[in-house]
């Protein structure tokens, strides 16, 4: 049984993870942290993380960037493993997380979905076969119209995974409208679509002579990220200090 403290428990993802854990016999949320204690929970909720004295095995953080410093301080003081899911961290905060990983286990990934992180492995195998055979590589990602960054961190991570599998690094091409010329052979095109309520869709296209292979992942709800975070908490429970990612979780299954 992995005992979890949910940081950001009253947010949309925090509530979703609470529901996932209620149905998972191998996990239990033993405490929650949220600045707004406005919802009924089956576990104690603290508005100040430093006041939480509940025994736990790991912390899942789905909060806001401005709250990350305090959760890092708390986990270091309590020697608790941390699943860090909050995005939009500053360079200073990323550096602090790096320093914290010297004393505690921290798991952080561009995307918490088990499916996406399995896709990384599939793409690397495909790239090793298809790229040397002259296949062009393109990535198209789609998200809702409220997403601020483009391309997505996941699209960049997919491109990095493909590049890691090849002997020679390919350049990334984000905008073809700025120049009129043929596509370079050794580049990965990355395109972003923003519209409606699309949760997340990533497609990697290998286009060769007279054949095309498309590998695609679609998230139909944000629960896939919550499920991944819970699996990450199970994985990181008891791990030594260091940085981990979801690809390690997939590899251990």
SVG drawing of the C-alpha trace seen along z (x, -y; Angstrom):
<svg xmlns="http://www.w3.org/2000/svg" viewBox="-18 -34 44 39">
<polyline fill="none" stroke="black" stroke-width="0.4" points="0.0,0.0 1.4,-3.4 0.3,-6.2 0.0,-9.5 -0.2,-13.2 -2.1,-15.0 -0.7,-18.6 -3.5,-20.5 -6.2,-18.1 -9.1,-20.4 -8.1,-21.3 -9.5,-19.4 -6.6,-17.0 -6.4,-16.6 -10.0,-15.5 -9.5,-13.2 -6.5,-11.5 -8.5,-11.2 -11.2,-9.3 -8.6,-7.0 -7.0,-6.2 -10.4,-5.3 -10.7,-2.6 -7.1,-1.4 -6.5,1.1 -2.8,0.4 -2.9,-3.3 -4.5,-5.6 -4.5,-9.3 -3.8,-10.0 -3.8,-13.8 -4.4,-16.7 -2.9,-20.1 -4.8,-23.0 -4.9,-26.8 -8.7,-26.7 -10.2,-24.2 -13.6,-24.3 -14.5,-20.7 -15.4,-17.7 -12.7,-15.0 -12.4,-11.6 -8.9,-12.6 -7.6,-15.6 -6.8,-18.7 -4.2,-21.3 -4.0,-24.8 -0.4,-25.1 1.8,-22.1 4.3,-22.7 1.5,-21.8 0.8,-18.4 2.2,-15.8 0.5,-12.7 2.8,-9.7 3.1,-9.0 5.2,-7.3 5.1,-9.9 3.7,-13.3 1.9,-14.0 2.0,-17.6 -0.7,-19.0 -0.9,-22.6 0.5,-25.9 4.1,-27.0 4.1,-29.5 3.4,-26.6 6.2,-24.3 9.0,-25.8 7.1,-25.0 6.4,-21.4 10.1,-20.9 11.0,-22.3 8.5,-20.0 9.6,-16.9 13.2,-17.5 12.5,-18.2 10.5,-14.9 12.6,-12.9 9.5,-12.1 9.6,-11.1 7.8,-13.6 5.9,-13.1 6.2,-16.7 3.4,-17.2 3.0,-21.0 4.2,-22.7 5.4,-26.2 8.2,-26.2 10.9,-28.9 14.5,-28.2 15.2,-28.9 12.6,-26.4 13.9,-23.7 17.3,-24.3 15.9,-23.9 14.2,-20.6 17.6,-19.4 19.2,-20.2 16.4,-18.5 16.9,-15.4 20.3,-15.0 18.5,-14.2 15.1,-12.8 13.6,-10.9 11.8,-13.2 9.8,-12.0 9.0,-14.6 8.0,-14.1 6.7,-16.3 3.6,-14.0 2.4,-11.7 0.4,-9.4 1.4,-5.7 0.4,-5.6 2.6,-8.5 5.6,-7.1 5.1,-3.7 4.9,-5.6 8.5,-6.9 9.8,-3.4 7.8,-2.5 9.1,-5.6 12.7,-4.9 12.4,-1.5 10.6,-2.9 13.2,-5.7 16.1,-3.3 14.6,-1.4 12.9,-4.2 15.1,-7.2 18.2,-5.5 15.8,-4.4 15.1,-8.1 11.7,-8.5 10.8,-12.1 9.6,-12.7 6.8,-15.1 5.0,-15.6 1.5,-17.2 0.1,-18.0 -3.4,-19.2 -4.7,-20.8 -7.5,-22.9 -7.8,-26.6 -6.7,-27.6 -3.2,-26.1 -0.6,-28.8 2.6,-27.1 3.2,-25.8 4.5,-23.3 3.6,-21.3 6.3,-19.9 5.2,-16.4 5.7,-17.1 9.3,-18.2 9.8,-15.2 8.6,-12.9 11.1,-14.7 13.8,-14.2 13.0,-10.5 13.2,-10.1 16.5,-12.0 18.0,-10.0 17.6,-6.8 19.5,-8.1 23.2,-8.4 22.9,-12.0 20.7,-14.5 18.0,-16.1 17.1,-19.8 13.6,-20.8 11.5,-22.9 8.7,-24.8 7.5,-27.2 7.7,-26.6 6.0,-29.9 9.1,-32.0 11.0,-30.5 10.2,-29.0 12.4,-26.0 12.4,-22.3 12.2,-20.3 15.6,-19.4 16.2,-15.6 17.5,-15.6 14.8,-17.6 11.8,-16.9 8.8,-19.2 6.7,-20.0 3.2,-21.6 0.7,-22.8 -3.1,-23.0 -5.1,-24.8 -8.9,-24.5 -12.0,-23.7 -11.6,-21.4 -9.1,-18.9 -7.4,-17.3 -4.3,-16.2 -3.4,-14.5 0.0,-13.7 0.8,-12.1 4.2,-11.2 4.4,-10.7 7.1,-8.7 6.7,-9.5 8.7,-7.5 8.5,-6.8 5.1,-5.3 4.3,-4.5 3.4,-6.4 3.4,-5.2 1.4,-7.2 1.8,-6.5 -0.8,-8.4 -1.8,-8.9 -5.1,-10.6 -6.0,-11.5 -9.8,-11.6 -9.8,-13.0 -7.3,-14.3 -7.7,-11.1 -4.9,-9.5 -2.5,-12.0 -4.0,-11.3 -3.6,-7.5 0.0,-8.0 0.7,-10.1 -0.7,-7.4 1.4,-4.7 4.4,-7.1 3.8,-7.4 3.8,-3.6 7.0,-3.3 8.9,-6.1 7.9,-4.7 11.1,-3.6 13.4,-4.7 16.8,-6.3 17.4,-10.0 17.7,-11.0 15.7,-12.2 13.2,-9.7 10.7,-10.0 7.7,-8.1 9.7,-6.1 11.3,-4.4 7.8,-3.6 6.9,-2.0 10.2,-0.1 9.5,1.4 6.1,2.8"/>
</svg>
